[in-house]
Amino acid sequence: MDYDKYFQRGVRYTLINTDDDYGYDIIAAYISWGLKNNRKCYYFVDRDVLVNLDFYLKQVNLDLIELMANNKLTIQSSKMFFSNNSINSAFDNIVRLTNEALEDGYDGIAVISDRESFCHSDYDEQFLYNYEKQLDEIFDKYPVSAISCYNIDKFGVDALFAITHLNPNFIYKNNDEVYVHLAGDELFTKEETLGIVQEFLKKREKILRENRVYKFISKLSGELSYKKDEGEILETALSIICNSISANRGFVVLFNNNEVPKDFNSEHIISYNITEDIINTYKQHLLSGLYDPKVTFSKLNCLVFNARDLKGTTKEIMDKNNILSCITIPIKFNDDILGCMWLSSQDKYFSFEDSSEFLYMVCQTIGKMLAEFRRYKKIQDSLIQARKMQALGELTGGIAHEFNNILTPILGYIQILKNNIDDPILNRYIELIEESAKDGAKIVKRIQEFSKSKHKEKELCDINRIIIQSVEITKPKWTYESQICKKSIEVKLDLKAKGFVEGTATELREVFVNIISNAIDAMPNGGLLKIVSYNKNGNIIIKIRDTGIGMTDEVKEKIFEPFFTTKNERGNGLGLSIVYSIIKEMNGTIDVVSKVNEGTEFEIRLPAKGTGLSIEYLSENKEERRAHRVLVIDDQEPVAEAVSEMLKNLGHISEYVVDDEEALEFINKKDYDAVMCDLAMPNCTGIELAERIKSVKNIPVILMTGWLGNLSEDEKNHVDEIVQKPFSIEELRDVIQKVCKIKVG
C-alpha cells in the first residue's frame, strides 16, 4: 500500500493496534516516509521491537542497524520520555528534539510514540487525555509529525474512542487490510469517521472478550477435568474466577430441580472466603421472596449492586465486610437454572458491570460442564449398576438353588396336609400358606431371570380370587396390627367381575398387596377400605378406595416414580413404581384420584380374557392314573424326603437316596418306572448321573433343579424332563404322568 498520499507533514495519527498485531509494517512505512521527507525519526517504546521492526524495514529497502548507526532513527524508552511526570516536561522534550534535528540539517522530526507504558505506570487516563488534547499546540508551532500507537487490548474501547474523538486522523487494520482516515478527507465527515472507528473498536472488543472467555474456559476445563464430584468442580471454578478478577469473596448456591432449596446446607452452598452473615443475608433475600431467580434471570443476565445504593441491614453487612460491589449470575443449562454464583469486590477501581458479560458466559459454560458431569455421572452409575447386576445375576444361581431347596419340602408337605385335612378353616389357612410358598418360588425365579430378557409365561388369572387372596395375605396388617394401634379398619369387597385377565398371578397379588398396604398406612386413625371389581367395555375394572389422609397434587404426580416415598426410612419408594410397571406390561392402566383428608382411590383397568371359556375347559382333566415306582435322588435329605412323600401322596411308590453311588446300587437291584435326580450332586452332576443311569437301564430321568443355569442341548439330551424347584404337587403329578406315558409308548 502506498502511504505517501496519506502521511502528511504536521499531522499526527492514532495507530490502533492489538496484542496480535502491533502494526510494525505501518511503523516501518512511516519511518520510510519520514526519511524521504528529510525527517529525523524517533521511536519511543518499551517492548523489544528490533527483530520485527528490522524485518519490515527491509521490506521498504531500509536497514535498522544502518539507520541507528547514522543517527537517522533513535529508539528510546517511552517511560524515560515522561520522566518528570508532567505534560510540560514532555512538551519540552519534543521541542528539544525538534531543535536538535533542525541543527543537524533535518526539516523536522517524525515521532512514533507507543502509549502502552501508560498501562503499566502511575499515570491515569486523565493525564493521557490532557496530553493528547494539548499536542495540537506543538504541531502548530514546530515541524513535527507523529504516530501515537494505542493497543485496544490494553486501553479498551471507551478510552480509545475518547482519544480518536480528539484526533480523528487514525489508522487501523481489519483482516490484513489497512485503513487510513484523515480529518480533511472528503470521503467521510468527522461524524462518519468517528462512527467507523467506533464500529471497528466494538468489533475488536467483542473478539477480545470472546478470546478472553475461550482462554479462561480452556484453563477452567483443564483444572476441572480431574474433579470427581460437583462440589470439587464448583469450588475450583469459584476459586479460579475470584483469582482471575478483582473478586475477594464468592459462593455458589445449587438449586433442586430448578427450584430454590428450602433448607440451605453444605450440600447446596460452595463458598470461597465467605462469612456466615453474608450467606444468611442472601438466604433471607431468597426465602423472603425479595427476588425470584427463575423470574429475574429469565429477563436479566445478572444482578449488580453497589454498596452505596443499598440500605438497612444489607448495607451494614456490606460495610462490615468492606464490600463495595457485588454481582449475582445464574448458572444455567438451556432454560434450567442449576444455581447462582455470587461474587463481591473490595476494589474501588473494579466494575462488575464491565465484567458482567464475561462472567455470564463463564457461568453458562460452568452450567454446561455441570450438566455434562451429571450426565456422565448418571452413565457411570448405570454402568456400575449394570456390573453389579451382572455380578448379582451370577450369584443368584447358587442362592436360588438353596432357597428352592428350602421351599420344596415346605410346598410339598403343605400340599400333603391339604389333602389330609377336612377342617375348612384350617384348609383355608393352608391354601394361603401354599399360595405364599408358590409366590416365594416365583419370586426366586424372577430373581434368577432379572438380568436376562426373557419372555414371561402368562396365564389366565381369576382377578376376584387374587383380590381375596391379597386381602387375606394383608389381614394381619389391617386386623392384628390395627388392634394394637387401637384403630379400626373395615374392609369391604364388592367383586362382580367376570372372566379372567392374562398375566402372572404372583405379580397381580404383588399389585394388590402393595396398594392395600399403602391404603392401611394412609389411615392412621382407622377407616374404610373398599374394593370393587366389574366389567366394562371389554375390560375388568378394579377400584380400591380408602378414607385416609389423601395426597397433595405434588405427591400424586410423583407416586409412580422409582424411589419416591413419603414413608421416610420405612419405605424404599419402589412399591408403586413396580405396580405401575406390572399393570403397564399387562396392557392395562392405573389412575389415582386423591384429596387431602378425604382419601385416595386407585382405578386399575385390565383387558378381560377368557370370558367365553367353558367350565369344562377350565377344570382339570380327570383321568385314571396308575401307581408308578419312582426313585428320588437328592443330596439334601429334607428335599428328597419331601419329594418322595409328595409322590406317595399321589399314590405312587417312592424311595429316596442322598448319594449317587447308592442310587446306582438301587437301580441295579430294583425296577423303577422313573428316576428324579437333583442337578447338583456332590460327586457328579445330575446330567452325568443320568448318563450313567441310562447306560445301565433305559429309565426316564427327570432332572430337578433350583437353578437351570446354561445347560447345552447335548446335556439336556441325557434327561427326559426338567422340573424347576420348588414345584407343586400338580406339577409333580403331570411330569410323572408324562414321562411314564413316554415309557409306555
C-alpha positions in Angstrom: 0.0 0.0 0.0 1.2 3.5 -0.9 1.1 5.5 2.3 2.7 8.7 0.8 -0.7 10.1 -0.1 -1.9 9.6 3.5 1.1 10.6 5.6 1.5 14.4 5.7 3.8 16.9 7.4 2.5 18.4 10.6 -0.2 15.8 11.1 -0.4 13.3 14.0 -2.1 10.0 13.6 -3.5 7.5 16.0 -2.5 3.9 15.1 -4.9 1.4 16.7 -3.0 -1.9 17.2 -3.6 -5.1 19.1 -1.8 -7.8 21.0 -1.9 -9.9 17.9 -0.7 -7.2 15.5 1.4 -4.2 16.7 1.4 -2.7 13.2 5.2 -2.9 12.6 4.6 -2.8 8.8 2.8 0.6 9.2 5.5 1.9 11.5 8.2 0.9 9.0 6.3 2.6 6.2 6.0 5.7 8.3 9.8 5.8 9.0 10.4 5.4 5.3 8.0 8.3 4.6 9.8 10.4 7.3 13.2 9.8 5.8 12.0 10.6 2.3 10.8 14.0 3.7 14.1 14.7 5.5 12.7 14.0 9.0 14.7 12.5 11.8 12.8 9.6 13.2 12.2 8.8 16.9 10.5 5.6 18.2 9.5 5.7 21.9 8.6 2.2 23.0 9.2 -0.2 26.0 9.0 -3.5 24.1 11.7 -5.4 22.3 10.9 -4.3 18.8 14.3 -4.7 17.0 13.7 -8.0 15.2 10.2 -7.3 14.0 11.0 -3.7 13.0 14.1 -4.8 11.1 12.1 -7.3 9.1 9.5 -4.8 8.0 12.2 -2.1 7.3 13.8 -4.4 4.9 10.5 -4.7 3.0 10.9 -0.9 2.3 14.6 -1.3 1.5 15.9 0.1 4.8 18.3 -1.4 7.3 17.7 -0.9 11.0 21.3 -1.1 12.2 22.4 1.3 9.5 19.7 3.8 10.3 20.6 3.8 14.0 24.3 4.0 13.3 23.8 7.0 11.1 21.6 8.7 13.7 18.6 8.7 11.4 16.5 6.6 13.7 16.6 6.7 17.5 14.7 4.1 19.6 14.2 5.2 23.3 12.1 4.2 26.3 8.7 6.0 26.4 8.9 5.9 30.2 12.1 8.0 30.1 10.4 10.5 27.8 7.8 11.3 30.6 10.4 11.0 33.4 9.3 14.2 35.2 5.6 13.1 35.3 4.3 16.3 33.8 2.9 17.3 30.5 5.2 20.3 30.3 8.3 18.2 30.5 7.0 16.1 27.6 6.5 19.2 25.6 10.0 20.4 26.4 11.5 17.1 25.3 9.7 17.3 21.9 10.8 20.9 21.4 14.4 20.0 22.3 14.4 17.0 19.9 13.0 19.1 17.1 15.6 21.9 17.5 18.4 19.3 17.6 17.1 17.8 14.3 16.9 21.2 12.7 20.5 22.0 13.7 21.6 18.7 12.2 20.1 19.7 8.8 16.7 17.9 9.0 13.5 19.6 8.1 11.8 18.3 11.3 11.1 15.1 13.2 8.8 12.1 12.7 7.8 10.6 16.1 6.3 7.1 16.7 5.2 7.0 20.4 3.9 3.8 21.9 1.4 4.6 24.7 1.4 1.1 26.2 3.7 2.3 29.0 0.7 4.3 30.4 -1.0 1.0 31.2 1.9 0.0 33.5 2.6 3.3 35.2 1.1 5.7 37.7 -0.3 7.9 35.0 -4.1 8.0 35.0 -6.3 8.3 31.9 -6.9 12.0 32.6 -3.2 12.8 32.3 -3.1 11.0 28.9 -6.3 12.7 27.7 -4.9 16.1 28.6 -1.6 15.4 27.0 -3.3 14.4 23.7 -5.5 17.4 23.9 -2.6 19.9 24.1 -0.4 18.3 21.5 -2.1 20.5 18.8 -0.1 23.5 20.1 3.3 21.8 19.3 2.2 20.7 15.8 1.1 24.3 15.1 4.4 25.8 16.1 7.0 23.2 15.2 7.8 20.9 12.2 6.6 17.7 14.0 4.7 14.7 12.5 3.7 11.8 14.7 2.0 8.5 15.1 0.6 7.6 18.6 0.2 3.8 19.0 -2.7 2.6 21.2 -3.3 -1.0 21.9 -7.0 -1.6 22.1 -6.5 -4.8 24.1 -4.8 -2.7 26.8 -6.8 0.5 26.7 -10.3 -0.7 25.9 -12.9 0.7 23.6 -14.1 3.7 25.7 -10.6 5.2 26.2 -9.7 4.8 22.6 -12.9 6.3 21.4 -12.2 9.3 23.5 -8.7 9.7 22.0 -9.9 9.3 18.4 -12.6 11.8 19.1 -9.8 14.3 19.9 -7.8 13.3 16.9 -9.8 11.8 14.0 -6.7 11.0 12.0 -6.3 7.3 12.6 -5.0 4.1 11.1 -6.3 0.6 11.8 -6.1 -2.9 10.2 -9.0 -5.1 9.6 -8.4 -8.6 8.2 -5.0 -7.5 7.0 -6.4 -4.5 5.1 -5.0 -1.1 6.2 -7.4 1.8 6.6 -6.3 5.4 7.0 -8.8 8.1 7.9 -7.9 11.8 7.7 -9.8 14.8 9.2 -9.8 16.6 5.9 -10.7 13.6 3.7 -13.7 14.5 1.6 -14.9 10.9 1.6 -16.0 11.0 5.2 -17.4 13.6 7.5 -16.0 13.8 11.0 -19.1 12.1 12.4 -18.8 9.3 9.8 -15.2 8.8 10.6 -15.9 8.5 14.3 -18.7 6.1 13.6 -16.3 3.9 11.5 -13.7 3.8 14.2 -16.3 3.1 16.9 -17.6 0.1 14.8 -14.0 -1.2 14.5 -13.3 -0.8 18.2 -16.6 -2.6 19.1 -15.7 -5.5 16.8 -12.3 -5.7 18.3 -13.6 -5.6 21.8 -16.0 -8.4 21.0 -13.1 -10.5 19.6 -11.0 -9.7 22.7 -13.9 -10.6 25.0 -14.5 -13.9 23.3 -10.8 -14.7 23.3 -10.7 -13.9 27.0 -13.6 -16.2 27.6 -12.2 -19.0 25.5 -8.8 -18.8 27.2 -10.4 -18.8 30.6 -12.7 -21.7 29.7 -9.8 -23.6 28.4 -7.9 -23.0 31.6 -11.0 -23.9 33.6 -11.7 -27.1 31.7 -8.1 -28.2 32.3 -8.5 -27.6 36.0 -11.9 -29.3 36.3 -11.2 -32.3 34.1 -9.9 -34.4 37.1 -12.6 -33.4 39.6 -14.7 -36.2 41.0 -17.8 -34.5 42.2 -19.9 -31.4 41.8 -18.6 -29.8 45.0 -15.0 -30.0 43.7 -15.9 -28.7 40.3 -17.7 -25.6 41.7 -15.1 -25.0 44.4 -12.3 -25.0 41.9 -14.2 -22.9 39.4 -15.1 -20.3 42.1 -11.5 -20.1 43.2 -10.2 -19.6 39.7 -12.8 -16.9 38.9 -12.2 -15.0 42.1 -8.4 -15.0 41.5 -8.8 -14.0 37.8 -10.8 -10.9 38.5 -11.0 -8.5 41.5 -13.4 -10.6 43.5 -12.4 -11.3 47.1 -15.3 -13.4 48.1 -17.9 -15.7 46.5 -20.2 -18.6 46.8 -22.4 -20.8 44.7 -26.0 -21.9 45.6 -27.2 -25.1 43.9 -30.9 -25.4 43.2 -33.1 -28.5 43.5 -34.9 -29.3 40.2 -34.8 -25.7 39.1 -36.1 -24.6 42.5 -34.5 -22.6 45.3 -33.7 -25.0 48.1 -35.8 -24.6 51.2 -33.1 -25.7 53.6 -29.6 -24.3 52.9 -26.8 -26.6 54.0 -23.4 -27.7 52.9 -24.9 -29.7 50.0 -26.3 -26.6 48.5 -23.6 -24.0 49.1 -20.0 -23.9 47.9 -18.1 -20.9 49.2 -14.8 -19.1 48.8 -13.6 -16.8 51.6 -17.2 -16.1 52.7 -18.6 -15.2 56.0 -21.8 -16.6 57.6 -23.6 -13.2 57.8 -23.3 -12.8 54.0 -24.7 -16.3 53.4 -27.6 -15.6 55.9 -28.4 -12.3 54.2 -28.6 -14.0 50.8 -30.8 -16.7 52.3 -33.2 -14.1 53.7 -33.5 -12.4 50.3 -34.3 -15.7 48.5 -36.6 -17.2 51.1 -38.5 -14.0 51.7 -39.2 -13.7 48.0 -37.3 -10.5 47.7 -36.4 -11.8 44.3 -37.2 -15.0 42.4 -34.1 -16.2 40.4 -36.4 -18.0 37.9 -38.3 -14.8 37.1 -35.3 -12.4 37.4 -32.9 -14.4 35.3 -35.4 -15.1 32.6 -35.1 -11.4 31.8 -31.6 -10.4 33.0 -28.2 -12.0 32.7 -27.1 -10.8 36.1 -27.8 -8.5 39.1 -25.1 -5.9 40.1 -25.3 -4.0 43.3 -23.1 -1.1 44.6 -22.9 -0.8 48.4 -23.6 2.9 48.2 -27.0 2.2 46.7 -28.1 -0.3 49.4 -29.9 0.4 52.7 -30.7 -1.2 56.0 -29.2 -4.5 57.3 -27.8 -5.4 53.8 -25.7 -2.2 53.7 -24.5 -2.8 57.2 -23.3 -6.3 56.3 -21.6 -5.0 53.1 -19.9 -2.2 55.0 -18.8 -4.6 57.8 -17.1 -6.9 55.3 -15.7 -3.9 53.3 -17.7 -4.9 50.2 -18.0 -2.1 47.6 -19.9 -4.0 45.0 -21.4 -7.5 44.3 -22.9 -9.5 41.4 -25.2 -12.5 41.1 -25.1 -14.6 37.9 -27.2 -17.6 37.1 -25.6 -20.9 36.3 -27.9 -22.2 33.5 -28.2 -25.1 31.2 -30.7 -24.4 28.4 -33.7 -23.0 30.3 -32.9 -24.7 33.6 -31.3 -22.8 36.4 -28.9 -25.1 38.2 -27.8 -22.5 40.7 -26.5 -18.9 41.2 -23.0 -17.5 41.7 -22.5 -14.5 44.0 -19.2 -12.5 43.9 -18.1 -9.4 45.8 -15.2 -6.9 45.3 -13.4 -4.5 47.6 -11.6 -2.8 44.7 -12.9 0.8 44.1 -11.5 0.7 40.6 -13.1 -2.5 39.6 -16.5 -2.6 38.0 -18.7 -5.8 37.8 -20.7 -4.0 35.0 -17.6 -4.2 32.8 -17.1 -7.9 33.6 -20.8 -9.0 33.7 -20.9 -10.4 30.2 -17.7 -12.3 30.7 -18.9 -13.7 34.0 -22.3 -14.6 32.4 -20.6 -16.6 29.6 -18.3 -18.3 32.1 -21.2 -19.3 34.3 -23.1 -20.6 31.2 -20.1 -22.7 30.5 -19.9 -24.0 34.1 -23.6 -24.8 33.7 -22.9 -26.9 30.6 -19.9 -28.6 32.4 -22.2 -29.3 35.4 -24.9 -30.8 33.3 -22.4 -32.8 31.3 -20.8 -34.1 34.5 -24.2 -35.1 35.8 -25.0 -36.9 32.6 -21.6 -38.6 32.7 -22.2 -39.5 36.4 -25.6 -41.0 35.5 -24.0 -43.1 32.7 -21.2 -44.1 35.1 -23.7 -45.1 37.8 -25.7 -47.0 35.2 -22.5 -48.9 34.2 -21.6 -49.6 37.8 -25.2 -50.7 38.4 -25.0 -52.9 35.3 -21.8 -54.5 36.5 -23.4 -55.1 40.0 -26.5 -56.6 38.3 -24.3 -58.8 36.2 -22.4 -60.0 39.3 -25.6 -60.4 41.2 -27.0 -62.4 38.3 -24.1 -64.8 38.6 -24.6 -65.1 42.4 -28.3 -65.8 42.2 -27.7 -69.2 40.7 -26.4 -70.8 43.9 -28.6 -68.7 46.2 -31.7 -69.5 44.2 -30.8 -73.2 44.4 -30.6 -73.1 48.2 -33.9 -71.2 48.5 -35.6 -73.6 46.2 -34.3 -76.5 48.3 -35.9 -74.9 51.3 -39.2 -74.1 49.6 -39.5 -77.6 48.0 -40.3 -79.5 51.3 -42.4 -76.6 52.6 -44.6 -76.7 49.5 -44.6 -80.5 49.3 -45.7 -81.0 52.9 -48.3 -78.2 52.7 -49.9 -80.0 49.7 -49.9 -83.3 51.5 -51.5 -81.7 54.6 -54.2 -80.1 52.3 -55.2 -83.5 51.0 -55.4 -85.0 54.5 -57.2 -82.2 56.5 -61.0 -81.8 56.3 -61.4 -78.7 58.5 -62.4 -75.9 56.1 -60.9 -73.1 58.3 -57.5 -74.9 58.5 -57.7 -75.7 54.8 -58.2 -72.0 54.0 -55.0 -71.1 56.1 -53.1 -73.9 54.4 -54.2 -72.6 51.0 -52.8 -69.2 51.9 -49.6 -70.7 53.1 -49.4 -72.6 49.8 -50.0 -69.5 47.7 -47.3 -67.7 49.7 -44.9 -70.5 49.2 -45.7 -70.6 45.4 -45.2 -66.8 45.3 -41.9 -67.2 47.0 -40.9 -69.8 44.4 -41.9 -67.4 41.6 -40.1 -64.5 43.2 -36.9 -66.7 43.3 -37.5 -67.5 39.7 -37.8 -63.8 38.9 -34.6 -63.1 40.8 -32.9 -65.8 38.6 -34.1 -64.2 35.4 -33.8 -60.5 36.3 -30.6 -60.0 34.5 -31.9 -61.7 31.4 -34.5 -60.5 28.9 -36.9 -63.4 28.8 -40.5 -63.7 27.8 -42.7 -64.3 30.8 -45.1 -67.2 30.8 -48.5 -65.8 31.2 -51.6 -67.5 32.5 -55.3 -66.8 32.8 -55.8 -65.3 36.3 -59.1 -65.1 38.2 -58.9 -61.5 39.4 -61.6 -61.8 42.1 -59.8 -64.8 43.6 -56.4 -62.9 43.6 -58.0 -59.9 45.3 -59.5 -62.2 48.0 -56.1 -63.8 48.5 -54.4 -60.4 48.7 -56.9 -59.3 51.3 -56.2 -62.4 53.3 -52.4 -62.0 53.0 -52.6 -58.5 54.3 -55.2 -59.4 57.0 -52.6 -59.4 59.9 -51.8 -55.8 59.0 -55.4 -54.5 59.0 -56.6 -56.6 61.9 -54.0 -57.5 64.4 -51.7 -54.5 63.9 -54.7 -52.2 63.8 -55.9 -53.6 67.1 -52.5 -53.0 68.7 -52.6 -49.4 67.4 -56.2 -49.0 68.7 -57.7 -48.2 65.3 -60.5 -49.9 63.4 -60.1 -50.6 59.7 -63.1 -52.2 57.9 -62.5 -53.9 54.5 -65.5 -54.3 52.2 -65.4 -56.3 48.9 -67.8 -56.0 46.0 -66.4 -58.3 43.4 -68.6 -58.6 40.3 -66.1 -59.0 37.6 -66.5 -62.0 35.3 -63.8 -63.7 33.2 -60.0 -63.6 33.6 -57.0 -61.4 32.9 -53.8 -62.5 31.2 -50.8 -62.1 33.4 -49.0 -63.7 36.3 -50.9 -64.4 39.5 -47.8 -63.7 41.6 -47.4 -60.2 40.1 -51.1 -59.4 40.4 -51.0 -60.3 44.1 -48.0 -58.1 44.4 -50.0 -55.2 42.9 -52.9 -55.6 45.3 -50.9 -56.3 48.4 -48.9 -53.1 47.7 -51.9 -50.9 47.2 -53.8 -52.4 50.2 -50.8 -52.0 52.4 -50.4 -48.3 51.4 -54.1 -47.7 52.0 -53.8 -49.1 55.5 -50.8 -46.9 56.2 -52.8 -43.9 54.9 -55.5 -44.5 57.6 -53.6 -43.9 60.9 -56.9 -43.3 62.7 -58.7 -46.2 61.1 -61.3 -46.0 58.3 -62.9 -47.9 55.4 -61.1 -49.8 52.6 -63.5 -50.8 49.8 -62.5 -52.9 46.8 -64.9 -53.4 43.8 -64.5 -55.1 40.5 -66.7 -55.2 37.5 -66.7 -55.5 33.7 -66.9 -52.5 31.3 -66.2 -52.3 27.5 -64.2 -55.5 27.3 -62.1 -54.6 30.4 -62.1 -55.6 34.1 -62.1 -52.5 36.3 -60.8 -52.7 39.9 -61.3 -49.8 42.2 -59.5 -49.6 45.6 -60.7 -46.7 47.8 -59.6 -45.7 51.3 -60.8 -43.0 53.6 -57.3 -42.0 54.7 -55.3 -38.8 54.7 -55.2 -38.4 50.9 -52.4 -36.8 48.9 -51.5 -33.4 47.6 -51.2 -32.8 43.8 -47.4 -32.7 44.1 -47.2 -36.1 45.8 -49.8 -37.6 43.4 -47.7 -36.6 40.4 -44.7 -38.5 41.8 -46.1 -41.6 43.4 -45.2 -43.9 40.4 -41.6 -42.6 40.2 -38.9 -45.0 41.4 -37.5 -44.3 44.9 -40.2 -41.6 45.6 -41.6 -42.3 49.1 -43.5 -40.4 51.8 -42.6 -43.0 54.4 -39.0 -41.9 55.1 -36.9 -44.8 56.4 -39.9 -47.2 56.4 -40.2 -47.2 52.6 -37.9 -47.6 49.6 -40.1 -45.9 47.1 -40.3 -48.9 44.8 -43.7 -50.4 45.6 -45.9 -48.3 43.4 -43.4 -48.0 40.6 -43.4 -51.8 40.4 -47.2 -51.8 40.5 -47.2 -49.3 37.6 -44.7 -51.5 35.6 -46.7 -54.7 36.1 -50.0 -53.1 35.1 -48.4 -51.5 32.0 -46.8 -54.8 31.0 -50.3 -56.3 31.1 -51.5 -53.6 28.6 -53.6 -52.1 31.4 -53.8 -48.6 33.0 -53.7 -47.4 36.6 -55.1 -44.0 37.7 -55.3 -42.3 41.0 -57.7 -39.7 42.4 -57.0 -38.2 45.8 -58.0 -35.4 48.0 -56.3 -34.3 51.2 -58.1 -35.5 54.3 -60.7 -37.3 52.2 -58.9 -40.3 50.9 -57.5 -42.0 47.8 -58.9 -44.2 45.0 -56.9 -46.3 42.6 -58.5 -47.5 39.4 -57.0 -50.4 37.5 -58.2 -51.3 34.1 -57.1 -54.6 32.6 -58.2 -56.3 29.3 -60.6 -59.1 30.1 -59.7 -62.6 28.7 -61.4 -66.0 28.6 -64.9 -64.8 29.3 -66.2 -67.3 26.8 -64.3 -70.4 28.1 -66.5 -73.2 29.4 -66.2 -74.6 32.9 -65.3 -78.0 31.4 -62.4 -76.4 29.5 -61.1 -74.6 32.6 -61.5 -77.5 35.0 -58.9 -80.2 35.5 -58.9 -83.1 33.0 -59.9 -86.0 35.2 -58.5 -89.4 34.1 -57.4 -92.6 35.7 -53.8 -92.8 36.8 -51.9 -95.9 37.9 -49.2 -96.1 40.5 -45.6 -95.8 39.4 -42.3 -96.8 41.2 -40.1 -93.7 41.4 -36.6 -93.2 42.9 -35.7 -89.8 44.2 -32.0 -88.7 44.3 -31.0 -85.5 46.1 -28.1 -84.8 48.4 -30.4 -82.6 50.5 -32.3 -85.2 52.6 -35.2 -82.9 53.6 -35.8 -82.2 49.9 -35.5 -85.9 48.9 -37.8 -87.0 51.6 -40.4 -84.3 50.8 -40.5 -85.1 47.1 -40.8 -88.8 48.0 -43.7 -88.1 50.3 -45.4 -86.0 47.6 -45.1 -88.9 45.2 -46.6 -91.3 47.8 -49.5 -88.8 48.4 -50.2 -89.0 44.6 -50.5 -92.8 45.0 -47.0 -93.7 43.7 -44.4 -96.0 45.2 -41.3 -93.9 46.1 -37.9 -94.3 47.8 -35.2 -91.7 48.1 -31.4 -91.7 48.4 -28.9 -88.9 49.0 -25.8 -90.4 47.4 -25.2 -91.0 43.7 -23.3 -94.4 44.2 -26.1 -95.6 46.4 -28.6 -94.6 43.7 -26.8 -96.8 41.1 -26.9 -99.7 43.5 -30.7 -99.3 44.0 -31.2 -99.1 40.2 -29.2 -102.2 39.6 -31.3 -104.1 42.2 -34.8 -102.8 41.6 -37.0 -101.9 38.7 -38.2 -98.2 38.6 -40.6 -96.5 36.2 -38.8 -93.2 36.6 -35.9 -91.5 38.4 -36.0 -88.0 39.8 -32.4 -86.6 40.2 -31.1 -83.3 41.5 -28.8 -81.4 39.2 -26.2 -80.5 41.8 -24.8 -83.7 43.4 -21.7 -84.0 45.5 -19.6 -86.4 43.3 -21.0 -85.7 39.9 -23.7 -83.6 38.2 -27.2 -84.8 37.6 -26.5 -84.8 33.9 -23.6 -87.2 34.4 -25.6 -89.4 36.8 -28.4 -89.5 34.2 -26.0 -90.7 31.6 -24.7 -93.4 33.9 -28.2 -94.5 34.8 -29.2 -94.8 31.1 -26.1 -96.8 30.4 -27.4 -99.4 32.9 -31.2 -99.3 32.2 -33.5 -97.4 29.9 -35.3 -95.5 32.6 -36.8 -92.0 32.2 -34.8 -89.4 34.2 -36.4 -86.2 35.5 -33.9 -83.5 36.4 -34.8 -81.4 39.5 -33.0 -78.1 39.9 -33.4 -74.8 41.7 -31.2 -73.1 39.0 -31.1 -74.4 35.5 -28.1 -72.3 34.5 -26.8 -72.7 31.0 -27.2 -76.3 30.0 -26.4 -77.2 26.5 -28.7 -79.1 24.2 -26.4 -82.1 24.3 -26.5 -82.2 28.1 -30.3 -81.9 28.0 -30.5 -84.9 25.7 -29.4 -87.2 28.6 -32.6 -86.3 30.6 -36.3 -86.7 29.6 -37.8 -83.8 31.5 -36.6 -80.9 33.7 -38.7 -79.6 36.6 -37.9 -76.4 38.4 -37.8 -76.4 42.2 -39.9 -75.8 44.1 -42.7 -77.5 42.2 -46.3 -78.1 43.2 -47.9 -81.5 43.7 -49.8 -80.8 40.5 -46.6 -80.2 38.5 -45.1 -83.3 40.0 -48.2 -85.3 39.0 -48.1 -84.0 35.4 -44.4 -84.7 34.9 -44.5 -88.2 36.2 -47.6 -88.9 34.1 -45.8 -87.5 31.0 -42.5 -89.5 31.3 -44.3 -92.7 32.2 -46.6 -92.3 29.2 -43.5 -91.9 27.0 -42.0 -95.0 28.5 -45.2 -97.0 27.9 -45.5 -95.6 24.4 
